[in-house]
Amino acid sequence: IPMRLVAESDHGFANWNAEENESWFQFDHNLITVEFGDNSVHVTNASGETTQVDMTAQVVNGVTFLPAEIINSLGEGYSAVAESGDGAQVTITTP
């Protein structure tokens, strides 16, 4: 899923830090950080605990994409369900 689009659609924000070569995507009090040096992904929850997630980011034409499952790692009230096939879509629910 395109992270900036999803974060901003949920009244969050996205930020790019060229000096650190990373981006942040905020959802309420949760933060997803992508470190582009190794394309690693970290999630920081509302309590300030940070966990590395077992997925990597892809950048296409300046847009950062992550698997839809990243939304599920944000905690209670967040979910993403991906459906494949002819009517492929992702349904995202947030609190």
C-alpha positions in Angstrom: 0.0 0.0 0.0 1.2 3.6 -0.6 2.1 4.8 2.9 1.8 8.5 2.5 -1.6 8.2 0.9 -2.9 5.9 3.6 -1.4 7.9 6.5 -2.7 11.2 5.3 -6.1 9.7 4.5 -6.4 8.7 8.1 -5.5 12.3 9.3 -1.9 11.3 10.0 1.2 12.6 8.3 4.2 11.5 6.4 7.7 13.0 6.6 11.0 12.4 4.8 14.3 13.1 6.4 17.0 13.2 3.7 19.8 13.5 6.2 18.9 10.3 8.0 17.6 8.6 4.8 14.3 7.6 6.4 10.6 8.3 6.4 7.9 8.4 9.1 4.3 7.7 8.7 2.1 8.6 11.7 -1.2 7.0 12.5 -2.7 8.6 15.7 0.0 7.9 18.3 1.7 5.1 16.3 4.7 5.7 14.1 6.0 3.6 11.2 9.6 4.3 10.3 11.3 3.1 7.1 15.1 3.2 7.0 16.0 3.3 3.4 19.7 2.3 3.9 18.5 -1.3 4.3 14.7 -0.8 3.7 14.0 -2.0 7.3 10.7 -1.1 8.9 10.0 -0.3 12.6 6.7 0.4 14.4 6.6 2.6 17.5 3.4 2.3 19.5 1.6 4.8 21.7 3.7 3.7 24.7 6.9 4.5 22.9 7.9 0.8 22.4 9.7 0.2 19.0 9.7 -3.1 17.2 11.3 -4.1 14.0 8.8 -5.6 11.6 9.7 -8.5 9.3 9.0 -6.8 6.0 10.8 -4.4 3.7 9.8 -1.3 2.0 9.7 -0.7 -1.8 10.0 2.7 -3.4 8.5 3.2 -6.8 8.8 6.7 -8.4 9.3 8.3 -5.0 6.4 6.5 -3.4 7.0 4.2 -0.4 5.0 1.0 -0.4 4.7 -1.5 2.4 2.6 -4.7 2.6 -1.0 -4.0 3.8 -0.2 -6.2 6.9 1.8 -3.3 8.4 -1.5 -1.7 9.5 -2.2 -4.8 11.6 1.0 -4.1 13.6 -0.4 -0.8 14.8 -2.4 -2.3 17.6 -6.0 -2.5 18.7 -8.6 -1.0 16.3 -6.3 -1.2 13.3 -6.7 -3.8 10.6 -6.0 -4.4 6.9 -7.5 -7.2 4.8 -6.1 -7.7 1.3 -8.3 -9.5 -1.3 -6.7 -10.8 -4.5 -8.2 -11.7 -7.8 -10.1 -9.7 -10.3 -11.6 -7.4 -7.7 -8.3 -7.0 -5.8 -8.6 -4.5 -3.0 -7.4 -3.7 0.5 -9.9 -2.8 3.3 -8.3 -0.7 6.1 -10.0 0.0 9.4 -8.7 2.4 12.0 -10.1 3.6 15.3 
